[in-house]
Amino acid sequence: MKHPFKQTFFLISLFVISQIVGLLIVNSYIDVEKSVPGKIEYKEIPGIERPELEKQTSFIYILIAVFIGTLLFIFTARFNLLWRIWYLIAVSISLSIALVPIFKSGLAFIIGFLLGIWKVFRRNVFVHNLTEVFIYGGLAALFVPILNIFSVSILLLIISVYDIIAVNYTKHMISMAKTMSVQNIFPGFKLDYGAKNIEIKEVKSEKINFDKKPITKNIAILGGGDVAFPLFFAGVVMGDYGIAKAGIVVLFSTLGLLSLFYLSKKGKFYPAMPPIAIGCFIAFGLIKLIS
């Protein structure tokens, strides 16, 4: 395995928890009074309008958003503060959407913004991973209502291909992950472990003293897209087949991720979306068989 059992277990657990919490958040947005068998209606998000798109082609616009987001990062990453502000806005909105079912809308946006500030400007591994659990539920509540099985399946396929290219060929996904990790604003789950001091020669001058030893850490990460996109798939399945059937998607997407962690080797980077997407499609095939 690429990471020790403990860190692998924590990442898998965070993935599962985020899927379950995300489904509960999406479910809380279902308008029971307006919904009928075969057609689920969703409540509006206070202060935010979902884009009015055809479900069959909505994946195109989500892919464009992913592309724009990647470009924004490339152009703003060198300006640390600018990147943090942009990231703060995205995090605060997602958290607020996730918290609306729990708190009143005004309070949810205040809490979401405060948690966003803490997450972006204050390093705390607990706050970072806790907020990540809710962020993907907020994103799912925004996007699941504009997707259907066809569009979300195409979305998973294209994102999986993109993941392979970005990790194995252009390798810009690796560069982005390293940059964001160093800046401590990584969008995804992150665990530091195995910190150790490196022996270096003492270097001194009249003005600067470099006698401190730097600390290196191993990092176990799981990118945000690897959590969000299977949740979108599970959310669409929940709307069509119920929350119990969506649980099958969560199970098999988790098995896909687990297989990747088990087969991966230390020091190498792997695209996580392909095995996760395969798990989603196997689950859907099973759901169709038993429905």
Helices and strands as residue ranges (DSSP letters): H 5-28, H 58-76, H 80-99, H 105-121, H 125-143, G 144-146, H 149-168, H 172-182, E 188-197, E 215-223, H 224-241, H 243-263, H 273-290
